[in-house]
Amino acid sequence: MNKKDSATQMSFELHSVARLLRRNFDRRAKEHGLSRSRWQVLWHLAKEEGLKQAELAERMDVAPISLARQVDNLQQEGLVERRPDPGDRRCFRIYLTGEAEPALEVLRDLAQQTRNQALVGFSVDDVNQLRDLLGRLRDNLTREEI
């Protein structure tokens, strides 16, 4: 297989693996009543709380109006709260509440289960090499977006 064909095949495999990881995780999360849109909001906020709604929508690559409904629902359930932005009274920042922690624990466990399944037969060195290679791919693609 030549370099061009190999790179094409790599692109298809990467896309397929990412899709399968999401589907596998979604299946597990659904068993706990967590849809992708719900768990993604919680997951992103667990990594970085206090984002403006527009910032969170950008990080999630979704339309702000779609995110607004999700945040409304999560707020009604007591899992997130909107707080006024001290620097811009037109904006609110989104934070997790203490009630979100049990859902986050479930998400962390489901993520670990998904990783365990995906990495069966991989050595620690394999995983480190894969992480490094994917990081290089991300860096290459990120340069173009800046």
C-alpha positions as CSV (number, residue, x, y, z in Angstrom):
1,M,0.0,0.0,0.0
2,N,1.4,3.4,-1.0
3,K,1.6,6.4,1.4
4,K,-1.5,8.1,-0.1
5,D,-3.6,4.9,0.2
6,S,-2.3,4.3,3.7
7,A,-3.1,7.9,4.8
8,T,-6.6,7.6,3.3
9,Q,-7.2,4.3,5.1
10,M,-5.9,5.9,8.3
11,S,-8.4,8.7,8.0
12,F,-11.3,6.3,7.6
13,E,-10.1,4.2,10.5
14,L,-9.7,7.2,12.7
15,H,-13.2,8.4,11.9
16,S,-14.7,4.9,12.4
17,V,-12.9,4.5,15.8
18,A,-14.1,7.9,17.0
19,R,-17.7,7.0,16.0
20,L,-17.5,3.6,17.7
21,L,-16.1,5.1,20.9
22,R,-19.0,7.6,21.0
23,R,-21.6,5.0,20.3
24,N,-20.2,2.6,22.9
25,F,-20.1,5.4,25.5
26,D,-23.6,6.6,24.5
27,R,-25.0,3.1,24.9
28,R,-23.5,2.9,28.4
29,A,-24.7,6.4,29.3
30,K,-28.2,5.8,28.0
31,E,-28.6,2.9,30.5
32,H,-28.1,5.7,33.2
33,G,-30.5,8.2,31.6
34,L,-27.7,10.3,30.2
35,S,-28.1,11.4,26.6
36,R,-25.0,12.6,24.7
37,S,-26.2,16.2,24.8
38,R,-26.6,15.9,28.6
39,W,-23.3,14.1,29.4
40,Q,-21.3,16.4,27.1
41,V,-22.5,19.5,28.9
42,L,-21.6,18.0,32.3
43,W,-18.3,16.6,30.9
44,H,-17.2,20.0,29.5
45,L,-18.1,21.9,32.6
46,A,-16.3,19.3,34.8
47,K,-13.1,20.2,32.8
48,E,-13.8,24.0,32.9
49,E,-16.5,25.6,34.9
50,G,-17.7,29.2,34.6
51,L,-17.9,29.3,30.8
52,K,-20.2,31.6,29.0
53,Q,-22.9,29.7,27.2
54,A,-21.5,30.8,23.8
55,E,-18.0,29.5,24.8
56,L,-19.5,26.2,25.9
57,A,-21.4,25.9,22.7
58,E,-18.2,26.5,20.7
59,R,-16.3,23.9,22.7
60,M,-19.0,21.4,22.1
61,D,-19.4,22.4,18.5
62,V,-23.2,22.9,18.8
63,A,-25.6,25.7,18.1
64,P,-26.0,28.0,21.1
65,I,-29.8,27.7,20.9
66,S,-29.5,23.9,21.2
67,L,-27.2,24.3,24.2
68,A,-29.6,26.8,25.8
69,R,-32.3,24.1,26.0
70,Q,-29.9,21.6,27.4
71,V,-28.6,24.0,30.1
72,D,-32.3,24.9,30.9
73,N,-33.1,21.3,31.5
74,L,-29.9,20.6,33.5
75,Q,-30.6,23.7,35.6
76,Q,-34.2,22.6,36.3
77,E,-32.8,19.2,37.5
78,G,-30.4,21.1,39.8
79,L,-27.2,19.9,38.1
80,V,-26.0,23.3,36.8
81,E,-26.6,26.9,37.6
82,R,-26.2,30.1,35.8
83,R,-24.4,32.9,37.6
84,P,-24.2,36.5,36.5
85,D,-20.9,37.4,34.8
86,P,-19.2,40.0,37.0
87,G,-17.7,41.7,33.9
88,D,-20.7,41.7,31.6
89,R,-24.2,41.9,33.1
90,R,-25.7,40.7,29.9
91,C,-24.0,37.3,30.2
92,F,-24.3,34.4,32.6
93,R,-21.6,31.8,33.4
94,I,-22.5,28.2,33.8
95,Y,-21.3,26.1,36.8
96,L,-21.9,22.6,38.1
97,T,-23.8,22.2,41.3
98,G,-22.9,19.7,44.0
99,E,-25.8,17.5,42.8
100,A,-23.9,16.9,39.5
101,E,-21.1,15.0,41.2
102,P,-23.0,11.6,41.2
103,A,-23.6,11.9,37.5
104,L,-20.0,12.8,36.9
105,E,-18.9,9.8,38.9
106,V,-21.1,7.6,36.6
107,L,-19.6,9.3,33.5
108,R,-16.0,8.7,34.7
109,D,-16.8,5.1,35.3
110,L,-18.5,4.7,31.9
111,A,-15.5,6.4,30.2
112,Q,-13.1,4.0,32.0
113,Q,-15.2,1.0,30.9
114,T,-15.2,2.3,27.3
115,R,-11.5,2.8,27.3
116,N,-10.9,-0.6,28.8
117,Q,-12.9,-2.2,26.1
118,A,-11.2,-0.2,23.4
119,L,-7.7,-0.9,24.6
120,V,-7.9,-4.7,25.1
121,G,-4.6,-6.2,23.9
122,F,-2.7,-2.8,24.0
123,S,0.4,-2.5,26.1
124,V,1.2,0.6,28.1
125,D,3.8,1.5,25.4
126,D,1.1,1.0,22.6
127,V,-1.2,3.4,24.4
128,N,1.5,6.0,24.9
129,Q,2.5,5.7,21.3
130,L,-1.1,6.1,20.1
131,R,-1.6,9.1,22.4
132,D,1.5,10.7,21.1
133,L,0.6,10.1,17.5
134,L,-3.0,11.4,18.0
135,G,-1.5,14.4,19.7
136,R,0.6,15.2,16.7
137,L,-2.4,14.8,14.4
138,R,-4.3,17.2,16.6
139,D,-1.5,19.7,16.7
140,N,-1.1,19.6,12.9
141,L,-4.9,20.2,12.4
142,T,-5.0,22.9,15.1
143,R,-2.4,25.0,13.4
144,E,-4.7,25.5,10.5
145,E,-7.6,26.7,12.6
146,I,-5.6,29.4,14.4
